Amino acid sequence: MAAELSRITPIIVLNKIDLLSVDELQEQTERLAAYRQIGYQVITASAKQTHGLEPLHELARGHTNIFVGQSGVGKSSLLNSLLPQADARVGDVSEATNKGTHTTTTAVLYHLPDRSGNIIDSPGVREFGLWQIRPEDVAQGFREFGDYRAQCKFRDCLHRSEPGCAVREQVGQGISPQRYNSYLKLLESVEQETY
């Protein structure tokens, strides 16, 4: 949602697939299918096995890119695989908390070798907040709501319980229940911050 509202093209990377069993990989692939269906690019990757790196490198060309995610998901490892000269520090996942340790402490800009693009390695995100977003703007961060929003009976529809809501009518059809539930949770979170 934040990427959509900021007009940033998100690419979802499922990293460390070498750590998943066949069943776990299948489960994660199915979870990410909702994002593929609405047009997001999803890449499976493993820095350790150098899987999925070529598509990432191609997508990075001609753009300034940023790797964003929780600590320990392998952002710096992916960067080192794409740009070995970067030599970004990598750390282990804490055995005590099973969470990544903050290895990258500041955002660092790296240039692709042919200067055709840039990659920013960012510190891990422990918590993500949405600031200065009004409840009525949340739906704009869900691209699959698109044309349905304009078909709602009420112009100020929040797509929750209003009569004649075209978005709600599409849940389970053109809109995945998983994404709609995410919308409701984000809407509630933004409303709590606003009021």
N, C-alpha and C positions, 0 to 999 in steps of 0.2 A: 504494500500500500504506500509506504513512504517513497519507494522508488517511482511509482506511478505519479504520485502527487508532485514529485520533484522533476519529472520528465527525464528520469534516468532509465536506461534500458537494462533491466536486470537479467543476469544469466545465473541460473541456479546450478551450483556444482556440488554433486554428491561425492565427496572426497573419501579417501581411505577405504575404497571398496574392497581392497585386499584383506581387510579385517572382518568382512562379512561372510557368513555362510551363504550358500546358494539360496536358501529359504529367506534369509534376512535381506539379501540383495533384491529378491523378488518382491518382498514386502515393501521395501523402500521405493522400488520402481513403481509399484502400484500407487503408493502415497503421492508420488510426484506426477502421476499421470494427469491429475486435475490441472496442474500447471502447464503441462504440454498441450492439453486440450484447449486452453485459452490463449496459446501462442507464445508462452515463455520457452526459451531454449533451456534444456536441462542436459548437463554433461555429467557422466560418471567418470571419476578419475581416481588415480592412485599415483602419487608422486614416487612411491617406492617401486612400483612396477612400470612406471612411465606410461600408464594407460590414460588416454583422454587428453594428453598434453598438446598434441597437434591442433585439435579444434580450439583449445584455449588460446594457443599462440596465434592462430589465424584470426580469432575474434578480437584479440588485443591490438592487432595492426590497425593503424589509423585512428586510434582512440586513446584517451587517457582513462585508465581502468583502475578500480580499487577493489582489493580483496577485503571483504567484510564478513565477519562471522565470529562465533564464540572462540574463546581461547582453546587451543588444542585441536582445532579441526584441520590443521595442516596448511594454513595460508602461506606461511613462510617456506614450508617444504615444497609447496607447489611453485612458489616463486623461484626457489633454488633450482627446481627441475626445469623451469622455463628459461631461467637466466642464471646459469651456473656461476657466472662472475659476480652475482649479487652477494653470495655467501651470507645470506640472512641467517641470524641465530635461530635455532629451533630448540624447543624444549619438550619435556615429557608431560604426559597427563599425570596429575597428582594421584598417587595410590590412595591417599587418605580421603580425598573429596571426589575422585573420579572426574575431575574437571581439569581443563587445560590450565597450565601455568602461564602467567603473563611473561612471554619471552620478548615479543616486540613491544617496546614501551612508547615509541613515537611513530607516527606515520612517516614512511620514507618513500621517495619517488625514485623509481628506476626507469632507465630508458631502454627500449628494445635495441638490440645491436645495430640495426640499420636505421635507427632513429624514426621508425615508422609508427611508434606509439610509446606509451608509458604505462607502467604498472605501479600503483601505490600499495605498499604493504602496510596494513593498519593494525594497531593493537587489537587484541581480542575484545569482543563485546561481552560483558557479563549480563547487562541489562539494557534493554532498548526502550526508549520512551518516545512518545509522540507529543511534540510541543506545538502550540499555536495552530492546532487543527480544530476546526469547528465540527460538531457532530454532523452537520449537513454536508460536510466535505468528504467524510469517510467513504461514502459510496463511490466517489470519483476515483478512489484508489483501487477499485475492483473493475478491471477492464471488461469482464464478462457481464457486468450489469448494464454496460453501454446503452444501447437503444431502448432497453426495457425501462430504464429510469424515466425516459420521456413519455412513456405510455401509462405511467401511474395516474390514478384519478386525481391525486392532490400533488401540486407542485412542490410542496415542502415535505413530501413523503420520506420517512426515514427507513422504510422497507422492513418494518418490524411487525406491526399489527394493524396498520391502517387499511381500511377497506379499499378495494380496487387497486391493490399494489401489484403491478406487473412483474416486479422483481421477485417477490415471494411466490407468485404463480409459476415462475420458471425454475424454482428449486427442485432438483431431481430430474430436470429436463435439460435446459440450456445452462443451468447454474448448478454446480456440484454442492451437495449438502455440506461437505467439508469446508468449502470456501464460504458458503453462506454463514455457517456457524462461526468461522473466523471473523467475518464481518460483524456479526452481533457482539462478539467479545471485544473487538476493537472499538466499536461504537460505544459500548458500555464503559470501556476504559477512558475514552475521550470525554464522555459525559461526566465521569467522576472528576477528571482533571479540570473541566470547564466550570463546574458548579461547586 
